[in-house]
Amino acid sequence: MLERVGLINRALARKILTELDKLQAEIFQSIACRPAPRGSCLAYEDYLRSRIGNETSNLHLGRSRNDINATLVKLKLRAPYQELAAELLKLLQVLCGLARGHLETVFPLHTHRQPALPSTFAHHLAAFASALARDLDALLAVHPILNLSYLGAGAGGGTTLPIRPELTARLLGFSSPPLNSIDGVASRDLVLRLLAACAILGSSLSRIAETLLLWVGDDGLATLPDELGV
């Protein structure tokens, strides 16, 4: 991006990319072994300066540790967030598929852990799916925040340099740059919202697991595959 807007030249950009490719190939061991008292992002700059020279002094233009760290949080969360949402979708598909196959399968409804009312297996599975669908909605509600890049917010006041935050957002797989520079670096509600959604999901899964254990236990209504005990 800095090369596109003319803040660094193409030759320097090529050298930087070459060094970053080498770092990635070695899983960043050259940096991992170095002290980073000012943070990992500045450790990169120090390393590149040692490899390329002082011409990298303009590498930090248009950004700050504030917007870098806020963006890194989102980049680190992206993969586990997508994996969790995908696994939850798979579970919902399994539950709904089983429910369709057991619409007429009579199954007891328990009260105080005792069989109390006649029901169906599909009714139980649909109940599990209903709770988990709400949990998925809460998880997906975080996506618009997670999909917003904070690069360009700087330390909170943006920058007068002619940077292109929409370009860095696109290159990193985000939908758009920050809407407000102060909010971009000052807010940390993304982590809290994700934790809240995961905590509620954990509660739902715990309740479902307890019900399965009840069925497997004294009632003998279900069995679990042996590999679950490993």
N, C-alpha and C positions, 0 to 999 in steps of 0.2 A: 504493500500500500504506500509506504514512504517513497518507494521508487516511482510508483505511478504518478504521484503528485509532485515529483521533482525535489523532494527533500533529501534523498540520497541518490547517487548515480547507479546505473545498471551494473557496472563492474563490481561495485561494493555489494550490491544485492546478490549477485551471483556468488561471490566469495562467502557471504553469510549463509546462503542456502546450502552451499557445498559443505561447510563446516557443520551445519545442523543435520544434514544427511548422515555425516560421519558419526555424529553423536547418537543419532537414532539407531544406527547400525550396531553400535556398541552398548545400547540400552543406557546411554547417558552416564556411564561409569566414570568418565573423566570429570564430570561435575559432581556426581554423588559423593566422591571422595574428598571434595574440597569444602572448607568451611564456608558457611553462607550467613554471616552475621546480619546482613542487610536484606535477607530474603533470597529465595531461589531465583526470582526473575533477574536480580542484579548479579547473581552468580553466573548466569548465562552471559551477560554483557562482559563481565570480567574475563570469562573464558574466551569469548570471541575476540576481545581486545588482545589477549595474550597470543592468539593464533594469527590474527589479521593485522593488528596494529592500531594505532590511535585514530585511524580513519573511521573506526566504528563509534566515535564519540557522539555521532548524531543518531545512533540507533534508538535512543530513548525518546526521541522527539514525539510529541503529541500523546504521550501516555504517562501514567503514574503507577506506582505500586498499588494504589487504591483501586483503579479500574481493572488492572491486571489481576489482582487477587480476587476481586468480585467475579470476574469472568472465569478464572480458573476453577472456582467453586462449582460453577455450572458445568464446565467441561468434565470435571471429575464425577459429577452426579449423573451425567447423561447416560452412560452405559448401564449402571445398576438400575436407574429409573426405568429405562426402556426394557430391561430384562424382567424386572418385577411386573411391569404392566403386561408384558407378553405372557408371562407365566400365569398371571391372574386370568387373562383372557382364555388361555388353554383350559384352566380349571373350570371356568364358566361353561365352556363348550362341552366338556366332559359331563358336567352335572346336568346340563339341559338335554344332552343326548341320552343319558341314562333315564332321565325323567320321562322323555317321550316313549321309551321302551317299557315303562312300568306304570302306565296310567291306571291299570286295573289290578296292580299287585297290592293286595291288602297288607297293611303294616300298622302296628299299634302306635298310638300317640301317647307319650309318657307324661305323667304329672307326678312331681316329687319322686322321680326315678322309678315310678311304678306304671305298668301298662294301664291306661285309663279309658281311652277312646279309640274306636276304629278309624283308620286313615288309610292312606296309600303311600307306597314308597316314593312315588312321583311327587306327592305333596311335600314330603320331607326334603327331597332333593331341590325342589323349586324354592323352598324356604331358604336353604343354604345359598342358592344362586341369587335370590333377591337381596340378601344381606351383602354378598360379595359384589354384586352389581353396584350397590350404593358406594361401597368402598372403592371400586374402580372409578366411579364418577368423581369421588374426592381426590383420587390420585391424578386423574386426567385434568382436573381443574388447576393443577399446579403447572401444567405444560406451557401455557402462554408466558408465565414468568420465567420458566427454565429456558425458553426459546428466545429470550431477549438478550442480546449482547450488551455488555457494559463498557466495552472498549470505546474510548472517545470521551468518556465522562471525566477523565483525568483525576485530579484530586477532589473533584466536586464542582469545579467551575468550568469544565471543558477546556478548550484551547483556542487561541487565535490563529494557530497554524492551519493551513488548508488541507487538513486530513480528510479522509473519506470513511467515516465509521460504518456506513452501509456496506462498503467493500470488505472491511475486516469481518463484519458480521456474516456476510455471505461466504467468505473463505473458510470460516470456522463452523459453518453449518447452522447458524442462527437465522431467525426470520427477519430480524430488524435490529438497528442500533438502539441505544438508550433513549427513552422518551424524555427523561429528566435527569440531568447529570448529578444533581444532589441525591435524588432518590436512588440512582444507580449505585453509588458507592456507600451510601449511609444505611440502606435497608438490608436486613438479613432475614426477613420474614419467609423467604423461600425455604430455608432449612427448617424453620418451625412448622411451616405448612406441610412439608414432606414428612416430618417426624409425626405430626398429628395424624395425617392420613395413614401412615404405617402403623401407628399405635392402635388406631381403630381397626385396621385390617387384622392386626395381630390378635385383637380381642375376638373378632369374628371367627378367625381360624381356630382359636383356642376353644371357643364354644362348640364349633363343629367337631373338633377332635374329641372333646369330652363326650359328645353324643355318639360318635363312632365307638368309643371305648365302652359306653353303656351297651350298645348293640352287640359288641363282641363279647362282653362279659357274661354275667349270669343268664341273660336272656337268650344268648346263642343265636341272635338274629343275623349276624354277619361274621365273616372271617376275614382276616388280613393275610396277604401273601407273606411267606417266610422271609423274603428279603427285607421287609420293613423292620424286622427284628435285628438285623445285622448292624 
